[in-house]
Amino acid sequence: MAFLGLGKQSRTVGLDIGSGLIKLAVIDHSSGRPTLAQVAVTPVLADAIVEGEIMDPSVVADAIRGLFVSAGVKRKKVAVAVGGRDVIVKKIQVDRMGEGDAYDVVRWEAQQYVPFDIEGVELDFQVLDPEGEGVQMDVLLVAAKRELVENRATLLADAGLDPAVVDVDAFALHNAFEVNYPDAMVGVSGLIHIGHEVTNVNILQDGVPVLTRDLSVGTRKFREDLQRERGMSAEAADQLLQGTERSPDLEPFVKNRGEEIGVGVERASAFLSSASREAGQVQRIYCSGGGARIPGLADTLAERLRLPVEVANPVKGIAARDDAVGGLHVDDVAPLMMLAVGLALRKLN
């Protein structure tokens, strides 16, 4: 599902504009099997993006432009995503009808679930059981404030780019997981994307995103914990967070923040169970984003949730060129790239 799609290309550029890092992934679709051709990453100045909101568009546009230049990517059409509190994803039921007749009905129903003016949103939906025979059908509804979509398009235009696809974070992540982890498409799975400032919790039921939640915790909180309680510099804290070994200095903060994320996952799961009698319990968890690399965090979440927790690899199920990651270490960069790869997996029709 995407708000806007155009053009047909053999390669798709996925651009993940995060609060701490901007990530780029290029997928080549020409062989029939998606192949990761290139990834690139650049930092963005502190506080230029806060909780997904772009505070200094010129700084961010410059960073995006510089990333494309340094990576040597000349394509101007890109796939991007929006997310956060101005995006609503909801599974609803409406009377069964043809998809072509459903738009007006779904738009009217959406007014019950969208907490902002329906006239100011971009709305899309997908019928989940088009071959069903019941009197009602399940519909996945997504709505985003039009201002959010327009601001993202303006930012890209300032960077000299064209948004060929504007997607939703949860769906782009789902796209990457569907390709790389087909087993996660059966039963109930939790996808936890731990970013710089926000952790996105997405719960899938038989491959369908049925609930999304944003938690106000990310790698920035871990770094601030270390700076405040251990007197570390930002650079020293980041080095510890991006390391491969667990550390006594880091352990208590991993436990505390891991508990915080775990409680958020449990509350989301409980809400889903109370809202739908058909919903089962979460059976497995996959982590992605920069926070997924924090030593010991996956183990802490597994202990708290009493579930298997795996750090996701966005190229587990797709081919990758030997030089795709350049001078980066694949184990370090892989969790960061889940959203960008999910966007780049879109074929631009």
Secondary structure, DSSP 8 states (H G I E B T S, - for coil): --SEE----SEEEEEEE-SSEEEEEEEE-TTSS-EEEEEEEEE--TTSEETTEES-HHHHHHHHHHHHHHHT----EEEEEE-STTEEEEEEEEE---HHHHHHHHHHHHTTT-SS-GGGEEEEEEES-TT--SSEEEEEEEEEEHHHHHHHHHHHHHTT-EEEEEEEHHHHHHHHHHHH-GGGGSSEEEEEEE-SS-EEEEEEETTEEEEEEEES--HHHHHHHHHHHH---HHHHHHHHTSSS--TTTHHHHHHHHHHHHHHHHHHHHHHHHH-TT-----EEEEESGGGGSTTHHHHHHHHHTS-EEE--TTSSSEE-TTTTTTS-HHHHGGGGHHHHHHHTS---
